[in-house]
Amino acid sequence: MSYCLNPNCPQPKNSPGAQVCKACGWKLLLQEKYSVLKKLGQGGFGATFLAQDERLPGKPKCVIKQLQPAATEPNMLQMAKELFKREAQTLGKIGNHPQVPTLLNYFDEDKHFYLVQEYISGLTLQQEIKQSGPLPEVGVKQFLSEILPLVQYLHGQKVIHRDIKPANIIRRDQDRKLVLIDFGAVKDRVDPNAAATDQTALTNFAIGTPGFAPPEQMALRPVYASDLYALGITCIYLLTGKSPKDLDYNPSTGEMLWRKYVDISNHFAEVLKKMLESAVRHRYQSSEEILRALDLEPYIDSLAEGLATKSHNPPKFQESYSQDFAPSRPSPSSASSATSKMAEIIRARRARQQNSGPRTSGYPVPGHQIGINSPHSQGFTAGRKVNSKLDANGVLKAYARGRKDFASQDLRNLNLEKAKLPGGIFQEAKLAKINLQEADLTNAIFGQASLKRANLRGAILVRAYFNNADLEGADLRNADLSYAHITNANLKGANLCGANLSSAKITEDQLAQAKTNWSTVFPNGKRSFKRGLM
């Protein structure tokens, strides 16, 4: 089908290959190369269309934005043009980042302005949640570990996105990476000392999405921390499946009441609380601060235990750490031990980071860790550079010493039958043909891990996390997968005969790819014969 770009066309749909619109006579081939296939969406200042480049081999798809301001007053039209131009300039400046759509073209034709950018194939996070339901805590932490470095990069380029929300974040089908889209509300001339009167009239528009935008942004004074607030609201949506308008607010303070809807650790709740502070000065000021706060989480219990051995009255720590990580009102002696212990932790962490790879302009380079790196880690590691391969005995010994983080490790073909590894972190690990038969993997994390033809027969995988994992051909017969999060995992040819999937997060399409039988317990708790597909 060919689609007409005339905003006033009464019948924009045309037959494939048509040169002009039958309804209004408009030329259908834009710039003699772009053929529009369908309309994707409509906003306050423009419409978005899916198109293809007829001149290039393979006719690759692209996205075309057309300036279509709702108001026709001259000053509004000029503001819309400025916003459009600003989006093009911003994409031109930052579009070489792999998590931002590439700007392909920018031009005007027939008195209309057009912006052409890379087409990102995939579902938005909003669509994912509507299809599969809310994410567990570990899934939201993975989201933060992927998106925060991108936001840090944008802020380093003096760009405030101003419209971060689940509908503007796509998980790209090609590599499952998160891509931030829609830079139409961007602010790229950041002056933290500007008064309200210094803001241009343009700032009065495209201030973001109500509920996701913080108070200072709605008051026309966006700062870098405004994007961090929007990320916090996005996290709440991912955890609850509820948009801000569906949540209650404290009538006295205006604070969003979300805690009762989620089951997360107290520390992570405090991190989110600080991201959502109404007052900018009380909020995290940078992505790096949030990553640092999440990075310290695995040490809290061991740190408290270390202090308890040196003091009969150990001090209570602040739930949310400040930049100096100081405990709250400790005695002089306990303060000394706390500072010493924390200093050791930070020095060790920095040493590991230096050994794992360099940083460039504050942005993690490929292969460098951006998440948690600890032998006691309960959290994530993203993009770790692995230098050695553990054998089965090494894994068991490391776990016995308190290590749970095996993210990105190469553990292919290892024999870990009946191993006790509850809470193990195997994020992005290579686990093809591993033998984990009858192993205890309760609450284990296998996000984006490769488990092709893995033997998980009879394994205990209660509440395990398999989002985007590759389980093709895996043997999961009689495995206990109750409450497991299997959304987006590849189950082609996986054997789920006799598996317990009670209350698991899994789709019908996934089940159709796997083998099931009369003894499989499905998410609704019932047994029924279901013929799987190879």
N, C-alpha and C positions, 0 to 999 in steps of 0.2 A: 504494500500500500504506500502511496505517496501522500504526504500531508501538506496542506497549504499553510503558509506562515502569515497570511493576511489576517490581522486581529479581528477584522470585521467580516470575515468570510462566513456565509451562512451554512455552508457544507464543506468543511476543509478536507474531508477524506476523499481521496482519488484512487483510481486503479493504478497498479504498479506500472512504471514506465511512462506515465503521463508527463507531458512537458509543461502544460499549463493547467490551471485549476478549471474544472468544468463550471463551477459555481460562480467564480468571480474573475477569472481570466488572469490571475497572478502567475508569474513564472515560478515553477516548482523547484528548479535546480538552482540553489543558492551559490553565488560566486562561480557558477558553471561547474561545480564539483560536489556540493553537499546535497544529498537527497534526504529529505526529512521523512522518517518512518512513522512516528507517533508523538503525541504530546505526553510529557512526563509529569508536569506540574505547573502550577500558576502561583505567583507570589505578588506582593504589593507593587513591585517595580518591573516585573518581567515574567516571561513564561520559559519553560525548559522543554526541550525536545530531544528525542533520540534520532540520530541521523547516521548516515554512512558516507564515507568519502569515495565517490565513484571513480576517481582518477587513480587511486592507489591499488596495487595488487591485493586481492582478497577483500576489497571494499571494507576496511576496518570501521567499526562503529565509533561514534563520537557523540558528545553532548553539546547542543547548541542552546545558548541563552539569548533570548530576544528581549530587548528593552520594551516593556509595555506598561508604563506607569498608569495607575488607576485614575489619577487626577490629570487634567489637561492644562492647568494653569501654567504660564511660562516659568514661574519660579520653581514649581514642583518638577516640571520637565527638566530644568537645568540641574536640580538636585539629583534626580534619577540618573541623568547622564554622568554626573560626578561620581555617584556610587558605582555605576557600571564601569567607568574608567578606573576607579580605585581598585575594584575587584580584579580587573585585567592586569593592572600594574603589580598588584600583590602576587597574583599567580605567576606572573612573569619573573618576579624576584625569588619566590620560594618554591616554584613548581618543579624544580629539579629534585625535591625531596621525595623519596619513594612512598611516603604516606600522604602525599598531596597530589591532586590531579594536575597533569601537565597542561599548560596553556598551549593550544595549537594555532589559534588564529584570533584576530580581533579587528573588526572592520564595520563600516556602515554601507548600507545598500538600500536604495529606494526610501531614503530618509528614515531608516530604522538602523539601530545599532545591534551588532551581534558579537557574541563571545563564544569561541569554540574551544572545548577542552576535552581531555582524555575521558573516555567512558570507563567507569569502574563497574564491573559486573559483580553483583553480590547483593546480599540482604543488608539492610540497615540494622543496627542493634534494636531499634524499635520493632522492626518486623521479626527479628529473632525471638525477642521476648514474647511477643504476641503469639508466635507459633509454638514455642517450647517452654514458656514459663520463666519465672525468675531464676537468677543465678545464685549459687551458694557463695559464701564469703570468699572461698578460694578462687572462684571464677571472676569475681569483681577485682580481686587483687591482681589477677592476671591481666585484666583490662587496664588497670592503672599502670602496670609495669610496661604495657605496650604504648599507651597513649601519652603518658607524662613526658617521656623524652621528646616526643613530637611537639608538645606544647612548649617545652623548654626551648626547642629550636626556634619556634615561631616568635617567642618572646625575645630571644637573642637577636632576631631580625627586626625587633621593634614593631611587631605585629600583634594586635589583640584581636582574636577571632570574633568575640562578642556573640556568637550564636552556637556554642557547643551544646549539643543535645543528642539523644539516641538516634533521632531521625537524620542527623547530619554526620553520622559515623557509619561507614560501610565496611563489612568484612569481605575483602576481595576474594572471589572464588579461586583465583589463580594460585595464591599463596597463603590464603587465610589471614593476611595481615589487615590491620585496621587502617582505614583511609578516612581522613577528615575532609569533608566537602563543604560547599556553599560558603564562599568567602564574601558574599554580598553585603554583610554587615560589618566587615572588617574595619578596624581603625589602625592606620599605619603611620600616623603622625602623633607620636606619643610625647606629651609634655606633662610630666607629673606635677609641675608647679603651676599649670595653667588654671586660672580662675574660671568660674562658670561663664563669665562674660567673654572669655577668650575662645570658647567653643564656637565653631562655625555653625551656621544655621543647618548645615548638613547633618550635624550630630543629633538633631532633633528627630531623625528618622533612622530606621533600621537599627534600633537599639537592642535587638535580640528578642528572645521569646519569653513572654511573661511566665514567671514561675522558675525559669532556669536562669534568668538574668538577676544579679544581686542588686540591692538598693542603690548603690552608688552609680551603677550603670543606668538604671531607670531614671536617676537624677542627672544623667548626661555627663557623668564624670567617670568613665571606665578606666580601670587600671589593669595591670597584668593579673593581679589576684582575682579580678572579676571572672576570668576564664577558669580559675581554680574552683571558684564557687559553683560555676556551671557544671564542672566535672563532678563535684560533690553531689549535686542534684541528680546528675546522670547515674552516679553510683546507687543512689537511693532507688531510682527507677529500676535499675538492673536487679537490685535485691528484692524489691517488692512487686514490680510489675505495675506500679501505680504512678501516674503522672502527678506533678505538684498540685494540680487543682483537685485531685481526688484525696489528698491528705488533709488532716485537720491542722489548725494553727492555734498557737496560744494567743488568746484575744488580747492579752496584756503586752506581750513582747513581740508578737508576730512570728515567733519561732515555729518552724515546721515540726510537727509531732510525728516522727517516723520510727522511733526506737522500738515501739511495741509491735511493729510489723515484721521485724527481722530477728534472726537468730545468729548473732555474730559475737566474736570475742569483745571483751570490754575495751581492749586496746584499739582494735580496729574501729570500734564505735567512737572512741575519742578522736582518732584521726579524722573520721568523717565529720564529727562535730566541729573540729577546728577548721575544716575546709568550708563549712557552712556558716561560719560566724558572720553576723550581719555587719559588724564593724570591721572595716578593712584592717585596722591595726592589730586586731586579734586573730586574723586569718593567716594561714600560710602565705608567704610572700613569693614563693617560687616552687616550681615542680621539684627541684632538687631537695627542698625541705621536706616535701611529702615522701619522696623516695627514701630520704634519710630516716624519717619517722617509721616507715614500714621496714626499713633495713634493721632497725634496732629491736623490733618486736621479738625475734627469737631469743634475745639475750635477757629479757626481763625476768623470767623465772630463775635462770641460773645466776643472774646478778643479785636477785633478792636472796637466794640461798647463800651466796658468798658473803653477803653482808650479815646474814643471820648468824654465821659462825663466828663473827667478830664483835657482835653486839647483842646483849640480851634484849635490847629495845630497838630493833632496827627501824630506821626512818621509813615513813611512807613516801613512796615516789609519786610525783605528779603523773597523772594518767597520760597527759600529753607533754612530751619533752620540748623544752625550749632549745635555743641554739647551743647553749653551753651544757645542756643535758644535766643540769644540777638537780639534786634531790630537794624536796620541799622541807625547809626548816629542820635540817638534821642537827644533831649535836656535833661539836667540833671533831670528836674522834671518829664518829661514823662518817662525817663528811669527808674526812681524809681518806678513809678506806673506799668510800664510794667513788671519789674522784680518781683514785689509783686504779680501781677495777675498771671504771669506764675508760680511762686513758689506755689501759692495756687492750681493751676490746677495740677501740677506735684505731690504735696503732696497728693491731693485727689485721683489721679489715682493710686499712689503707695499703698495707704491704701486699695483701692478696690482690687488691685491685691493680696495683702497679705491676705485679707479675703477670696479670691476665691480659694486659693490653693497654694501649694509650688512649687518651681522650683528645678530641679535637673540638675546640671552642665550646667545651661543656657538653657536647653531644656525643653519646656513646657510639663508637665506631663499630662496624660489623664484627661479631665475635666477642665483643666486650660485654661483661656482665653489667646489667642495670638493676638487677633485683637484689635479693638477699643472698649472701654468701657466708655460710656459717656451718661448722660441723654440728651445731645444735639446731639448725634451721628448721622452723615450722612453716616457712613461707615459700617464696618463689625464687628461682634464678632464671633470668631471661637472657638468652644469647651468650651463655658462658663459653669461654674458650677452654676446651678440654685437652690436656696434654698427655694423659696416661689412661690406660684401660685397666679397670679393676677386674679381678677374677672373682669367682663365687665366694671364696674364703675371705677375700678382701672386703666384699660387700657386707658379709655377716659380721666380721670383726669391727668394721667401721660403725655399723648400726649398734652393735653391743656397746661401743664407746660413747654413744649418744648422737652420732651423725644420722640424720634422716634425709639430707639433701643429696640426691643423686641426679639432679637435673642435668640434661644434655650429655650424660655419660654414655659410653658405648658398652652395653651389657649384652650384646647379641650372643645367643647360643649358650648362655650360662645355665648351669643346673642349680636352681634354688628351690627345689622341690621341698614342700612343707616348711619353708622359711617363715619366720615370724618377723614381718616388716610392716606392722600397722603404722599408718601415718607417713609412710615413705613418700618422698617427692621424686617423681620420675618425669618431671616436665621436660618435653622435647627430647627424651632419652631414646637411644636406639635399642630396642628390645626384641627385635625379630628373632623368632625361634627360641626365645628364652623359655626355660622350663620352670613355671611357677605353680605346678600342680599342687593343690591342697595348701597353698601358702596363705598366710593370714595377711591380707592387704587392706584391712579395714581403714577407711578414710584416706587411702593412698591417692596421690595425684598423678594422673597420666595425661594431662593436657598436651596435645600436639605430639605425643610420643608415637613411635613406630612399633607396633605390636604384631606385625604380620606373622601369621602362622605360630604365634606364641601359644604355649601350652598353659592354659589357665583352668584346666579341668578341676572342678571341685574347690576352686579357690574361694576364699572369703573376701568379697569385694563390696561389702556393705558400705554405702555412702562414698564409694570411690568416684573419682572425677575423671571422665574420659573425653571431655569436650575437644573436638577436632583431632582425636587420636585415630590412628590407622589400625583397625583390628581385622583387616582382611584375612580370611582363612584361619582366624584364631580359634582354638578349641576352648569353648566356655561351657562345656557340658557339666551340668550339675553345679555350676558356680552360683554363689549367693550374691546377686547383684541388686538386692533390695535397696531402695532409695539411692541407687547410683545415678550419676548425672552422665548420660551417654549421648546427649544431644550433639549433632553434627559429626559424630564419629562414623568412620567408614566400617560398615559391618558386612561388606560383600563376602559371601561364603563363610561367614563366622558361624560356628556351631553352638546354638543356644538350646539344644535339646536338654530338657530337665533343669534348665537354669531358673533361678528364682528372680524374676524381674518386678516383684511387688513394689509399687510406688516409685519405680525407676522413671527417670526422665528420658523417654525414647519415643520416636515417632513411628507411625505405621509404615512409612516409606523405608525406614531403617530395618524394621522387622521383616519387611517383604524381601530384603536382600539377604537375610540370614536364614539359617536352618532352625526350625522349631518343630516340636512335636506335641503329642497329647500330654506329656508331663511337664512342659514348659509353663511356668506361672507368669502370666502377663501382668502388666502394671496395674490393672484393675483387680488383681488378686485371684483371678479365675484361671482355670486350666482349660485349654481348648486346643484342638489340633489345628495348626496353621502351617500350610505348606510353604517353606521358604524357597527363595530363588538363589541360584548359584551366580 
